Amino acid sequence: MKPKLLLRTDDNSIYLIRTETVDSALWDTVVSWWSNSGTVEDNSVKIPTQTFLSQYLWLRSRWGKDGGTVDIDEKTKNTLASAKQDFDTFKKDLESPPLPTLEIDESKLLRTLTSFQMEGVKRLLELKAGANFSVPGAGKTTMTLAVWSQLVTQGVLAKMLVVSPKSAFEAWTTEPNEVLRKSIKAQIFSYDPIEPDIDILIVNFEKLESEKALHRIERWLIQHPAMLVIDEAHRVKGGHSSIRWRRCKSLSNLAKRVDLLSGTPMPQSYDDLRNLFSISWPNVPRTYLSDSLLSSMKRNSIYVRTTKDELKLPPITIVPHVIEMGAIQKEIYAALRKAYVKLFAMSSSDKSYFGAKGRAVMNLLAASSNPGLLAKLVNDDAYMGLEWPPRGLSGIDNLIELVSRYASVEMPPKYIWIRERCEQASLEGKKILIWSTLVGNIQALAKILAPLNPAIVYGSVTGDDRVKEINKFRNDPTCSVLISNPQTLGEGISLHRDCHEAIYLDRSYNAGHYLQSLDRIHRLGLPADQITTVHVLKAANSVDERISERLEEKIQNLALALNDDGLTKSSLPDDNLTMPDEILGIDQYDLENLFAHLSDEQ
């Protein structure tokens, strides 16, 4: 009797199941072939459908050639046929140009779409799954609502589920009735019952971490044909290791359609894009999505993107300022460099030291702005890895003493620069937005700039208070400054009508946070003659300069992947003038670059 395998499907996976006709030696060859692609159990191998699809020829070239047979049931046949069709559709959409003849029923819209928005909507309607990677301010919310409305009219969809950061809730609750002619009812997911007559359900990423919340939303999706919209989708770029990614993946399996929205879909590497497309196109093998294929993808193929050049925004001026450290600050920073250089010299393959290196980066970042932060940690900064005194470092007693008395002997030069600029701006009737990764800096600046009645927003500021602070900045003439961090306010809010100047006290390695935060004051709707200025403060000979180098590289890689030369022009200085790991945005190349800085001669 010929050896036979059963081929079955369940839970987006294919199972190769051993029968009694397959002896141990032959089963070992099956396991040997598939073990790197799936999970081996007692008498079966579980393989993701898209992975099996990319290697299914093994059945013919190896198994069948050796005399083996396969029993495949109808359900598995249909699953594989559907998966192959999805894969073929993806490949076709990569190559096929948009159809210029596609008509949009504009009678459903209250808001008139711009030409680039109309072009994007038409292309998205041609795709089975959408990806809108337009720059912030291009109208991704408007375009998504227009696509959804057309598909509702066609009877394809009935509801929409939006997963977004809390900062985007305002847009998703107000814009539907500004964009669409039909009255739309939106509800923010909570522990209250989901109302039966809502059109749009909105939930934040953190809420999905609750299994109870997830199951309630899954039941809602089973009952309604819905579009899943993942807004600021780069927040789930972490792939299978990220609980947020896994939750969104579970929801995508129940949605009729998935649309990804992000102006910065790959802030770190091409793996970010692979992880996003594995949610919206689950049947496309990861091996197919090579770096070379992703870098060669054209706009209006599998994704749409409106660039800043197409928005015709007035230029943004980014001015770097190299600030000399104070005498005591310089001494502290030099001691930290010396202490950390041995840590960074350890093998990059030693995973146990990656977290320690992240904490070292946070300490260096604090020292380059205000070494006094090290002695007075706040919970938010400790969560991100700021640690004092650092564990595992010897001979630093003098360093600890210097840090403990820093605040009483020296004002950080960056703070002095910011105070002088903000006081001058206040006299001129201007408002300034200040960014810092570290909450300790935000709190310290709030005290120093108290005469300017600053608004303060960071993670511990609750939703209602956050709204009050933003309204204060927008509407109170005595409030000249808003101080925040990119991980809290870098997405989903528009400040371009209220503020035209920003200062970065410091930046992390997270290119997505930097790009998103830049666009809070530089977006669609600015008058042609509006001057927007951004000041980037960098402590001389510090981690700031290394971070600047790596951010430039990451932004250039993103521009290459998205075919958007304007991205670098609008986010890097003019030469003539994530979760803790997500917040820092560190990868191994960042650490190697920083090690070179630590190893430099003092």
Residue pairs with C-beta under 8 A, 6 or more apart in sequence:
1 21
2 21
2 67
2 68
2 69
3 19
3 21
3 22
3 23
3 26
3 67
3 68
3 69
4 19
4 21
4 22
4 68
4 69
4 70
4 71
5 16
5 17
5 18
5 19
5 22
5 30
5 63
5 68
5 69
5 70
5 71
6 15
6 16
6 17
6 19
6 70
6 71
6 72
7 14
7 15
7 16
7 17
7 70
7 71
7 72
7 73
7 76
8 14
8 15
8 17
8 73
8 75
8 76
9 15
9 49
9 75
9 76
9 79
9 80
12 48
12 49
12 253
12 282
13 38
13 46
13 47
13 48
13 49
14 46
14 47
14 48
14 49
14 52
14 76
14 79
14 80
15 44
15 45
15 46
15 47
16 30
16 34
16 44
16 45
16 47
17 43
17 44
18 27
18 30
18 43
18 44
19 71
22 30
22 68
26 68
27 43
30 45
30 63
31 40
31 45
33 58
33 62
34 40
34 45
34 47
35 45
37 47
37 48
37 51
37 52
37 55
38 45
38 46
38 47
38 48
38 51
38 52
39 45
39 46
39 47
49 79
49 80
49 83
49 282
49 283
50 83
50 87
50 278
50 282
50 283
50 284
50 285
50 286
51 285
51 286
51 287
52 80
53 80
53 83
53 84
53 87
53 283
53 285
54 285
54 287
54 288
56 80
59 70
63 70
64 70
82 283
83 283
84 283
86 128
86 281
86 282
86 283
86 284
87 283
87 284
87 285
87 288
89 128
90 281
90 283
90 284
90 302
93 126
93 127
93 128
93 301
93 302
94 297
94 301
94 302
95 301
96 301
97 300
98 119
98 122
98 123
98 126
98 300
99 122
99 126
102 122
102 125
102 126
104 113
104 118
104 121
104 122
104 125
104 146
104 150
105 150
105 153
106 112
106 113
107 181
108 146
108 149
108 150
108 153
108 180
108 181
108 182
109 146
109 149
109 179
109 180
109 181
110 177
110 178
110 179
110 180
110 181
111 142
111 178
111 179
113 121
113 139
113 142
113 143
113 146
114 139
116 138
116 306
116 310
116 311
117 138
117 139
117 142
117 143
117 146
117 306
119 300
119 304
120 132
120 134
120 143
120 300
120 304
120 306
121 143
121 146
121 147
121 150
123 300
123 304
124 130
124 132
124 143
124 147
124 259
124 304
125 147
125 150
125 151
127 302
128 257
129 257
129 258
129 259
129 260
129 280
129 281
130 144
130 147
130 257
130 258
130 259
130 260
130 280
130 303
130 304
131 259
131 260
131 265
131 276
131 277
131 280
131 302
131 303
131 304
132 140
132 143
132 144
132 259
132 260
132 261
132 262
132 303
132 304
132 305
133 260
133 262
133 263
133 265
133 303
133 304
133 305
133 562
134 140
134 143
134 263
134 304
134 305
134 306
134 307
135 263
135 305
135 306
135 307
135 308
135 311
135 519
135 523
135 564
135 567
136 263
136 491
136 516
136 519
136 520
136 523
137 311
137 313
137 494
137 496
137 519
137 522
137 523
137 524
137 525
138 263
138 306
138 311
138 523
138 524
139 306
139 524
140 231
140 261
140 263
141 171
141 172
141 175
141 179
141 231
141 261
142 175
142 179
143 304
144 229
144 259
144 261
145 175
145 176
145 179
145 180
146 179
146 180
147 227
147 259
148 157
148 160
148 227
148 229
149 180
149 182
151 157
151 227
151 257
152 158
156 225
156 256
156 257
157 225
157 226
157 227
157 256
157 257
158 224
158 225
158 226
159 198
159 199
159 200
159 201
159 220
159 224
159 225
159 226
159 227
160 199
160 200
160 201
160 226
160 227
160 229
161 200
161 201
161 203
161 217
161 220
161 221
161 226
161 227
161 228
161 229
161 251
161 255
162 172
162 200
162 201
162 202
162 203
162 229
162 231
163 203
163 204
163 205
163 208
163 228
163 229
163 230
163 231
163 248
163 251
164 172
164 202
164 203
164 204
164 205
164 229
164 230
164 231
164 232
164 492
165 204
165 205
165 231
165 232
165 235
165 491
165 492
166 204
166 463
166 492
167 488
167 489
167 491
167 492
167 493
168 231
168 232
168 491
168 492
169 188
169 202
169 204
169 492
170 492
170 493
171 492
172 186
172 200
172 202
172 231
173 186
173 188
173 202
176 184
176 186
176 199
176 200
177 183
177 184
184 199
184 200
185 195
185 197
185 198
185 199
185 200
186 198
186 199
186 200
186 201
186 202
187 194
187 195
187 198
187 200
187 201
187 202
188 202
188 203
189 201
189 202
189 203
189 207
189 213
189 217
194 201
194 216
194 220
201 217
201 220
203 213
203 217
205 235
205 236
205 244
205 247
207 213
208 214
208 217
208 244
208 247
208 248
208 251
209 243
209 244
209 247
214 247
214 250
214 251
217 251
218 250
218 251
218 254
220 226
221 228
221 251
221 254
221 255
222 254
225 256
226 255
226 256
227 255
227 256
227 257
227 258
227 259
228 248
228 251
228 252
228 255
228 257
228 258
228 259
229 259
229 261
230 236
230 248
230 258
230 259
230 260
230 261
230 279
231 261
231 492
232 261
232 262
232 491
232 492
232 516
233 260
233 261
233 262
233 265
233 276
234 262
234 264
234 265
234 266
234 267
234 272
234 276
234 512
235 244
235 578
235 582
236 242
236 244
236 245
236 248
236 275
236 276
236 279
237 245
237 265
237 266
237 267
237 268
237 271
237 272
237 275
237 276
237 578
238 244
238 245
238 275
238 578
238 579
238 582
239 245
239 271
239 274
239 275
239 278
240 246
242 579
245 275
245 279
248 279
249 278
249 279
249 282
252 258
252 279
252 280
252 282
253 282
258 279
258 280
259 280
260 276
260 279
260 280
260 303
262 276
263 515
263 516
263 519
264 511
264 512
264 515
264 516
264 558
265 272
265 273
265 276
265 558
265 562
266 272
266 273
266 557
266 558
266 561
267 510
267 511
267 512
267 513
267 515
267 554
267 558
267 585
268 511
268 554
268 585
268 587
269 557
269 587
270 289
270 291
270 294
270 295
270 561
273 289
273 294
273 561
274 286
274 289
274 294
277 284
277 289
277 302
278 284
278 286
281 302
294 561
295 560
295 561
297 303
297 561
297 563
298 563
299 305
299 562
299 563
305 562
305 563
305 564
307 564
307 566
307 567
308 522
308 566
308 567
308 569
308 570
309 565
309 566
309 569
311 523
311 524
312 528
313 522
313 523
313 524
313 526
313 570
314 526
314 527
314 528
314 529
314 530
314 531
314 532
315 532
315 570
316 518
316 522
316 532
316 533
316 534
316 570
317 531
317 532
317 533
317 534
317 574
317 577
318 534
318 536
318 571
318 572
318 573
318 574
318 577
319 533
319 534
319 535
319 536
319 573
319 574
319 577
320 536
320 538
320 548
320 573
320 577
321 417
321 535
321 536
321 537
321 538
322 538
322 539
322 540
322 545
323 413
323 414
323 417
323 537
323 538
323 539
323 540
324 413
324 539
324 540
325 333
325 368
325 413
325 539
325 540
325 541
325 542
326 410
326 411
326 412
326 413
327 410
328 371
328 402
328 406
328 409
328 410
329 367
329 371
329 406
329 410
329 412
329 413
329 539
331 402
332 367
332 371
332 399
332 402
332 403
332 406
333 364
333 367
333 368
333 371
333 539
333 542
334 602
335 396
335 398
335 399
335 402
336 363
336 364
336 367
336 399
337 364
337 597
337 598
337 602
338 602
339 390
339 393
339 395
339 396
339 399
340 360
340 363
340 364
340 393
340 598
341 595
341 598
341 599
343 353
343 356
343 357
343 360
343 392
343 393
344 357
344 360
344 591
344 594
344 595
344 598
344 599
345 595
345 599
346 353
347 353
348 588
348 591
348 592
354 591
355 385
356 391
356 392
357 586
357 591
358 385
358 580
358 581
358 584
358 586
359 385
359 386
359 387
359 390
360 390
361 385
361 509
361 543
361 584
361 586
361 590
361 591
361 594
362 381
362 384
362 385
362 386
362 387
362 438
362 584
363 374
363 386
363 387
363 388
363 390
364 542
364 543
364 594
365 437
365 438
365 506
365 508
365 543
365 544
365 547
366 373
366 374
366 381
366 386
366 438
366 440
367 374
367 542
368 506
368 539
368 542
368 543
368 544
369 412
369 414
369 436
369 438
369 441
369 505
369 506
369 539
370 406
370 412
370 414
370 415
370 440
370 441
370 444
371 402
371 403
371 406
371 412
372 403
372 406
372 407
372 412
372 444
373 381
373 386
373 438
373 440
373 441
373 444
374 386
374 388
374 403
375 388
375 403
375 404
375 406
375 407
376 407
376 440
377 386
377 387
377 388
377 440
378 439
378 440
378 443
379 460
380 439
380 458
380 459
380 460
381 438
381 439
381 440
383 580
384 437
384 438
384 580
384 583
384 584
385 580
385 584
386 438
386 440
388 403
389 396
389 400
390 396
413 539
414 505
414 537
414 539
415 444
415 445
415 448
417 537
418 434
418 445
418 448
418 449
418 503
418 505
418 537
419 448
419 449
421 432
421 503
421 535
422 432
422 434
422 449
422 452
422 480
422 481
423 452
425 431
425 432
425 480
425 501
426 452
426 480
426 481
430 480
430 500
430 501
431 473
431 479
431 480
431 481
431 482
431 498
431 499
431 501
432 480
432 481
432 482
432 499
432 501
432 502
432 503
433 481
433 482
433 484
433 495
433 499
433 501
433 502
433 503
433 520
433 521
434 445
434 481
434 482
434 483
434 484
434 502
434 503
434 505
435 484
435 485
435 486
435 490
435 502
435 503
435 504
435 505
435 507
435 517
436 442
436 445
436 483
436 485
436 504
436 505
436 506
437 485
437 486
437 487
437 506
437 507
437 508
437 513
437 583
438 485
438 506
439 458
439 459
439 460
439 485
441 505
441 506
442 456
442 458
442 483
442 484
442 485
443 456
445 454
445 483
445 505
446 454
446 456
446 483
449 481
449 483
452 479
452 480
452 481
453 472
453 476
453 478
453 479
453 480
453 481
454 479
454 480
454 481
454 482
454 483
455 469
455 470
455 472
455 473
455 479
455 481
455 482
455 483
456 469
456 482
456 483
456 484
457 466
457 469
457 470
457 482
457 483
457 484
457 488
457 489
458 484
458 485
458 488
459 485
459 487
459 488
461 469
461 488
469 482
470 482
470 493
472 479
473 479
473 481
473 482
473 495
473 498
473 499
474 495
474 498
482 495
482 499
486 508
486 510
486 513
486 514
486 516
486 517
487 510
487 513
487 578
487 582
487 583
489 517
489 520
490 513
490 516
490 517
490 520
491 516
493 520
494 520
494 523
494 525
495 520
495 521
496 520
496 521
496 522
496 523
496 525
496 526
496 532
497 525
499 521
500 521
500 530
500 531
500 532
500 533
501 521
501 532
501 533
501 534
501 535
502 517
502 518
502 520
502 521
502 533
502 534
502 535
503 534
503 535
503 537
504 514
504 534
504 535
504 536
504 537
505 537
506 537
506 544
507 514
507 536
507 544
507 547
507 548
507 551
508 514
508 547
508 583
508 584
508 585
509 547
509 550
509 551
509 554
509 584
509 585
509 586
509 587
509 590
510 578
510 582
510 583
510 584
510 585
511 551
511 554
511 555
511 558
511 585
512 578
512 585
513 583
513 585
514 551
514 555
514 571
515 555
515 558
515 567
515 571
518 534
518 570
518 571
521 532
522 532
522 570
526 532
536 548
536 573
537 544
538 544
538 545
538 548
541 600
543 594
543 597
545 597
546 593
546 594
546 596
546 597
549 593
550 589
550 590
550 593
552 568
552 572
553 589
555 567
555 568
555 571
555 572
556 568
558 564
558 567
559 565
559 566
559 567
559 568
578 584
578 585
